[in-house]
């Protein structure tokens, strides 16, 4: 299908096994007498805008289940830094079922290929039990891979290419990546390891695009949550201070004490990168807080850039003002999906 995008992701299991798993996953067909034809409700927005609270309240109102679209909440024991907000999944004493949270161990590198096949498994199960599904999160790439039907496969490690790139400077790596991939943001430059992997994926894509299986098209309706830039920045700062009070530094220390390598925690970026480096004595507490706050604000800006690009590419996003009272936001969401 020529209109499907191609995204190739890393895998730490055998390539053939993963590809077969994915082909089996996309052959799953929901029962004809259930909710497969109802749109997948999608709630997106930048970080610190209260998406989870809206999703859980809406789920309680319409008897739905939530599928997370967060690239870091998949990791166990990474709770505070990723903002899982699991207490939000209790509404009036009723637990709200959720999926794709706490499914892999820290230190692994869960990727888009794995997310897409895990999403299909969960989504099919939810639909077959005659429940509505709400996709909720701020990872634009994960969301778009589901809504736009990205074609996926795993990408094996290319040791020869990695040896070639070993002596490249950061600037040379950036130029090499730009020569083989159209970039929508700077996420691939977060670490040298990620940039090398992005080059590896892009090079593989050029050579193997014709073998990638199709992803099924899923009907959807998108609800976006946003607020003015200054309000987002204030919300980010307030939340960061609360997470520090809640023990985020102790959380990262426990992960390090449990055997997770510092470089692996830094790979997850933002809170885990800055707190790990602070614990290694690379800078002071005040420096960490100041620069982590700046980094999260930049991340939120990139998220909105991604969502605006989605709109330019034809995705209709029904925006809700995040500063409204929660019950009003849920009321508007119910109107949108009606």
Buried (B, 14 or more C-beta within 10 A) or exposed (E): EEEBEBBBBBBEEEEEEBBEBBEEBBEBEBEEEBBBEBBBBBBBBBBBBBBBBBBBBBBBEBEBBBBBBBBBBBBEEBBBBBBBBEEBBEBEEEEBBBBBBBBBBBBEBBBBBBBBBBBBBBBBBBBBEEBBBBBBBBBBBBBBBBBBBBBBBBBEEBEEBEEEBEEBEEEEBBEBBEEEBEEBBEBBBBBEEBBBBBBBBBBBBEEEEEEBBEBBEBEBBBBBBBBEEEBBBEBBBEBBEEBBEEEBBEBBBEBBEEEBEBEBBBBBBBBBBBBBBBBEEEEEEEEBBEBBBEBBBEBBBBBBBBBEBBEEEEBEBBBBBBEBEEEEBBBBBEEBBE
